[in-house]
Amino acid sequence: MTDSNALDPEDRKIVTLARSARARNGVPEGAAVRDETGRTYVAGTVALDSLKLSALQTAVAMAVASGATSLEAAAVVTEADTASEADRAAVRDLGGAETPVLVAGFDGTVRTTVTAG
């Protein structure tokens, strides 16, 4: 478990944004990513009959659609112990293998940080 107070302020910000997206939208997961310019993209799980995306996949898609060319970091608020391979692959595709993915619980406590690789 990572002490959320020890997080870089920008990392703490994306965890807070991810947590807010989950709570506001009443979805299973919330996520946020930060691009190479410091812009953030926030999303929740998408669960339509014709389209299913995790929160992190949606946040990455939003970054790409907005012109981001790389990612500095990603965060997901989830009940899972770690980020799924599909989520890590989406982050890796845009940010590279070393991009950190912060995995936090519903209370915003970061449980682990993994790389996208």
Summary of the structure (lengths in Angstrom):
residues: 117
radius of gyration: 12.5
end to end distance: 20.3
largest distance: 40.7
contacts: 422
relative contact order: 0.21
helix: 36%
strand: 28%
